[in-house]
Amino acid sequence: MLAILNTAILTAAGSYNYQPISWHEARGLVRAYEIDSAVGHQSTAEILTTLLGREIPVNRQNFSQQPGQRALVFKLRGRAPEGVILSVPEIEAIGFGFYLLTRLT
């Protein structure tokens, strides 16, 4: 199962591999795998749904990545102001990238 994260976070001790991937690769991953969303903000879920072509639900869960599990990370290229929930246009203005975080052990 592919986890969907709205930040790069190590949820358990272990060895990880963290690599940038293209938007095209990210779309391919969400089409090929069952997903487990750990996206905690509605605006982020909305932009991910649009970008990835698949419903990415809001799911404020305590996620723990398991050995061998991969996670698609959506990462903003800048910091949001303290306590502000960003709109989709504001997220687009900041910029973002996709990364693949794989827990090795």
C-alpha positions in Angstrom: 0.0 0.0 0.0 1.3 3.4 -1.0 1.1 6.1 1.7 0.3 9.7 0.8 2.0 12.2 3.0 1.9 16.0 3.0 5.3 16.4 4.5 8.5 14.3 4.7 8.5 12.7 8.1 10.2 9.7 9.6 7.5 8.0 11.6 9.7 5.2 13.0 13.3 4.4 13.5 14.9 2.7 10.5 16.8 3.3 7.3 15.1 5.3 4.5 15.6 6.3 0.9 14.2 9.7 -0.1 14.3 10.7 -3.8 12.6 13.4 -5.9 10.2 12.1 -8.5 8.4 13.7 -11.4 4.7 14.6 -11.4 4.3 11.9 -14.1 5.9 9.3 -11.9 3.7 10.4 -8.9 0.5 10.0 -11.1 1.7 6.5 -12.1 2.2 5.4 -8.5 -1.2 6.5 -7.3 -2.8 4.7 -10.3 -0.8 1.5 -9.7 -1.3 1.1 -5.9 -3.9 1.1 -3.3 -3.4 4.2 -1.2 -3.4 5.2 2.4 -3.8 8.9 2.8 -2.3 10.7 5.8 -3.0 14.1 4.4 -4.3 16.3 7.1 -5.5 19.5 5.3 -8.4 19.9 2.9 -6.6 22.3 0.6 -3.7 19.9 0.2 -6.0 17.0 -0.4 -7.8 19.1 -3.1 -4.7 20.0 -5.0 -3.3 16.4 -4.8 -6.6 15.1 -6.1 -6.3 17.5 -9.1 -2.7 16.9 -9.7 -2.8 13.1 -9.3 -6.1 12.4 -11.0 -7.3 10.3 -8.1 -9.3 11.2 -5.0 -6.9 11.8 -2.2 -9.0 12.1 1.0 -8.3 14.1 4.1 -7.3 11.6 6.8 -5.7 13.0 10.0 -4.3 9.7 11.2 -1.2 8.7 13.3 0.7 7.1 10.4 3.6 4.7 11.0 5.6 3.7 7.9 6.4 0.0 7.8 9.6 -1.6 6.5 9.4 -2.0 2.8 6.5 0.5 2.5 6.7 3.4 0.1 5.2 6.8 0.6 4.5 9.5 -1.9 5.5 12.8 -0.3 4.0 16.2 -1.4 6.4 18.9 -0.2 5.9 22.6 -0.4 9.0 24.6 -1.6 8.5 27.2 1.0 7.0 27.7 4.5 3.4 28.6 5.1 2.8 31.4 7.7 2.2 30.1 11.2 -1.3 28.8 11.8 -2.5 29.6 8.2 -4.5 27.0 6.2 -3.5 27.7 2.6 -5.8 27.8 -0.4 -5.1 25.9 -3.5 -3.9 29.1 -5.3 -1.6 29.9 -2.4 -0.1 26.3 -2.5 0.5 26.7 -6.2 2.2 30.1 -5.6 4.6 28.7 -3.1 5.5 25.8 -5.3 5.8 22.1 -4.5 7.5 18.8 -5.4 6.9 15.1 -5.2 9.3 12.7 -3.5 9.3 9.0 -2.9 10.1 8.0 0.7 10.9 4.3 1.1 11.5 2.7 4.5 14.2 0.1 4.0 14.4 -1.4 7.6 
